[in-house]
Amino acid sequence: MSEENFPHSAVPAHDESLQQPAAHAQVASQITDNIVDAEVAPQSQGTPALDIRSLVKIFDQRAVVDGINLTVPRGSFYGLVGRNGAGKTTSLSMATGMLKPTQGQVLIGGADIWAQPLDAKRKVGVLPDSVHLFDKLTGEQLITFAGRLHGLDRQTVAQRTRDLLIAMDLTGAAGQQVADYSAGMTKKVALACAMIHAPQLLVLDEPFEAVDPVSASNIQDILRAYVAGGGTVIISSHVMDLVQRLCDHVAIMDKGRILASGTVDEVRAGQSLEERFVSLVGGRVVSEGISWLQSS
Ligand SMILES: Nc1ncnc2c1ncn2[C@@H]1O[C@H](COP(=O)(O)OP(=O)(O)OP(=O)(O)O)[C@@H](O)[C@H]1O
């Protein structure tokens, strides 16, 4: 995504009207409308946004990611679903250069994440699973810091920080230390940091976990518009309804392997995604409950 095309709705951060929910919703939708990237769209037929080839991670002599292949087309909204411990976070950590694979290759927009890390990392924004932030900074300082780390000039960073604070409904907490944020607010400020350099690809590990429904809807609107403008999003989630509603592609992962991948309609094959997931992955426990848990 071109930096110039990132939203620049020049709404002052201290505009009191932003404290009103309706005004906030209006501004958020204005920002959403603006996250349309004219430069990314024409390339959407070319190189995949993310190409994972024969990726393996061995921990303690156990392959927790066992030779996965995944091609994420540009302009797609891709869901990666799996049970706890399936290997989603490990895969996404390797895909974004945070964890060295035992074997395999990852290309981001054609750039090898290990051989051309600067080129590849410029193209991607990452929301990791467990977020370690400089939490003595305020939310505004943290987003600004992320923008400056990406080499953006001060004015651009200031505009984008303001836009992102509004979009994430964090203007009221902009001056508060991140250490004092709730889990959902921390997730949102981390998401803002992942987006500030207007990457071509967003890799988001459980982006809606702990986020309130209003903020989740606002973030979903932003991500949909980003994809409509040619950006690519990959999210991991356990929530099948969300993935079925939000994503156009999905991969089902279990025990370090991809069991099915493709468009959501292809993968669910006439069933709901949840039914398809359970039928592929199995693991439903048939029991009569825990006897000692019954009230006497
Ligand atoms: N650093 C590590 N050392 C050893 N084992 C690890 C390490 N990190 C992850 N694992 C193991 O790898 C497997 C996959 O973990 P991972 O976090 O990728 O799963 P996940 O699909 O993201 O799970 P969840 O949905 O619960 O977040 C698990 O069995 C986990 O215990």
The ligand as a Gaussian input file, in Angstrom:
#p B3LYP/6-31G(d) Opt

LIG

0 1
 N        8.805000     -22.371000      22.311000
 C        8.198000     -23.552000      22.322000
 N        8.812000     -24.642000      22.800000
 C        8.224000     -25.859000      22.796000
 N        6.983000     -26.064000      22.299000
 C        6.319000     -25.018000      21.799000
 C        6.885000     -23.712000      21.787000
 N        5.978000     -22.868000      21.211000
 C        4.913000     -23.600000      20.904000
 N        5.089000     -24.886000      21.243000
 C        4.160000     -25.990000      21.042000
 O        3.791000     -25.994000      19.686000
 C        2.437000     -26.395000      19.547000
 C        1.715000     -25.370000      18.703000
 O        1.605000     -24.155000      19.461000
 P        0.949000     -22.847000      18.831000
 O        1.063000     -21.775000      19.852000
 O        1.544000     -22.602000      17.504000
 O       -0.562000     -23.318000      18.661000
 P       -1.860000     -22.454000      18.296000
 O       -2.547000     -23.164000      17.185000
 O       -1.490000     -21.040000      18.053000
 O       -2.683000     -22.612000      19.641000
 P       -3.744000     -21.611000      20.352000
 O       -4.941000     -21.590000      19.493000
 O       -3.990000     -22.281000      21.658000
 O       -3.070000     -20.272000      20.492000
 C        1.870000     -26.545000      20.951000
 O        1.861000     -27.924000      21.280000
 C        2.863000     -25.805000      21.813000
 O        2.936000     -26.377000      23.094000

